[in-house]
Amino acid sequence: MRKQTFFTMICFIFLFGLKAGTNIFFDINLSWSGNLQTIKGAQHLDTDSVPIINLNLQIFKELLSNSSTEYHLVVLFAEWCKPCTESIPIIDSISSEFQNIICYYVYPDTEKNVKFLNKYLHNQSIITKAYILDNTYKGNVKRRFITFKEQICTDCKNNVGFPTIILMDKNMKILYRATGDIKGLRDCLIELNAHNKS
């Protein structure tokens, strides 16, 4: 009798314990665009707050190529970074002034630490969608950060630290980059928009 009860308990924990874990499924918005072979690695982590989507270089390129938006701003941040917490509202304020920009908030830590990102996002209301580098990136946060940053910006070797912002067009031409001090972002966007109107 005790063995049967124990076996029943194990089965119950196994079946319902799996449901309590983090589920991963394809992000619906991504799966309808572009080549599915390219974006099949784009996964949406089922979390308690805002959507968190796996990201790598191929998925990022796919996002850009399927976007009609002119400018794309990558914000590399960490949840433990105080300057990031201070800068994100400023970045959001600046980007909301312009209609032709999309922000990608990229978290370079590993998926096993997504719980920290989830808690961070739950406690703030600015970031409505976040990206986490997938398991094709190896090493610690710094190594993963450097690898992705150098993939999207070969001229960003001096940009080491959080937050790092990289503004580009949909062809991945770098228009502005900065680490820490992001005050020049607004001026750059004003200049770009003025140039396009002339």
N, C-alpha and C positions, 0 to 999 in steps of 0.2 A: 504493500500500500504506500509506504514512504517513497519507494523507488518510482512508483507511478506518479505520485504528487510532484516529486522533484523533476521528473521528465516533463510533466505538464507545465511547470513553472519555467523551465528552460525554453520550451517551445514558445510560450507566451512572450517571454523577454526577447527572444530572437525575432519573432514576427513583428511585434509592436515597437521594439527598439529600433528596428530599421527605419520605421516611419518617422521616428523622432529625430533621426539624423538629418544632415544637410543633403537635400536632393539636388541633382543637377539635371537640367533639361535644356533643349535647344531654345534659344531666344526667338520668339515668333517673328519679331520685326526683322531680325537679321536673316532668318531662313527664307524669306520671300525675296531677297535681293541678291543679284549676282550669281556667281557659280557656287553651287552647294558644296562642291569638292573643296573650294577655297575656304568657305566659311563654316564647314562642318565642325570645326573645333571651337566655334563661338558658343559657349555655354553660359546659361543663366543660372547663377547660384540662388537657390530658394532660401532666402533669408527673411528675417522678421521685419526689416525696414525697407529701404529703397533697393531697386534692382542692382545686383552686382554681376557683371559680365566678364567672363574670361577674355583676355586679350593677348594677341601676339602680333608680329609685324604684318603677316598676311591678312589677318582680320582687320587690322587698322587700315591697311591700304584699301580693303574692300569697303569699309565704312566711308572713306574719303571718296572713292570712285562712284559710289551710289548716292552721294549727297549733292544736293543742288546749292548748298550753302557755300559762300565764297571763302570764308576764313575759318580755320580750325585751330583751336587753342588747346594744347596738351598741358595739363597741370599735374606734375608729379609730386605727390604728397605722402605723408605718413601720419597716422593718427596720434603718434606721440610727439609730433613736431609742433611746438607752440607757435613759431612764426607762420606755419601753415594755417593753423586755426585763426590767426590774426589776418592773414592775407586772403583767405577764401572769400569772406564777405566783400572785400575790395574787388577781387577778381569778378565776382558775381555782379557787383554794382557796375563795373566798367563794361562787362560784356552785355549787360541788359540795356545799355545805351545804344547798342548797335543791333540791327536786324539781321546782319549777314555773318554771324559768328556762332560756332558751336563749341562748347567746352567739353573736354574729355578729362575727367578727374581719374587719374591713374595711380593705383596703389601697388607698389612694386614688391610687396611682401608675398609670402607663399600662401597657398590656399588653406593650409592648416591654421593660419592665423587670421582667417576671415572673420572669426568671432570678434576680434578686436576692432576690425573695420566696421562690422555690423553695429557694434555698440556705439562707436563714434558717430556713425551716420544716424543712428536712432536719436542721438542727443542734439542733433542740429538739423535745420530744415532747409539749408541752402542747396546741398548736393542732392539732385533728384535721380541721378544714375551714376554709378561708379564702375570702374574697370579694375580688374586685378590681373596681373601678369600670370599666364598659365605655366604649366610645369615644363614647358620647353626652355624656360629660363632657369639656370642652375645657380647655386651658391646662396650667399646671404643677401639681405636687402640691398646693400651697396652694390654688389656684383650684378644683381638683376636690374637695378636702376641704371647702372652704367651701360649694360648690354642693350637694353631697350632704347635708352637715350641716344646712343651712338648709331643704332639702326635707323632712327628717324631723323637724326641730325648729326652728320659727320663733322660739322664744324662747332660742336658744343663741348669740346673736351674741357674747357675751363668752367663749365657749368656743373659743379659738383656740390650737391646739397639740396635741402628741401626748404621751401618749395622751389622747384624749377619749372618755369613756364616756357613753352615753345609755340610760337604762332607761325602758322604756315598756310599756304593755299592748298587747294585740293590736289595739286601736283607735287606736294611735299616740298615746295620751295620755301625755305626759311625766311620769314619776314621780320621776326623779332624773337629774342631769347633773353632770359634773365634768371638769376638765382637770388632768392632773398628779396631784393629790392625790385618791386614790380611797378613802380610809379611811371615808368616810361611806356607802359602798355597802352594807356589811353591816348597819349600823344601819337603813338605809332598808328593806332586805328583811325584817329582823326585824319592824319596825313594820308593814309591809304585810301580812305573814303573820299577825301577831297581830290586826290589824284584821279580816282575813277570817274568823278563827276566832270572833271575838266576835259 
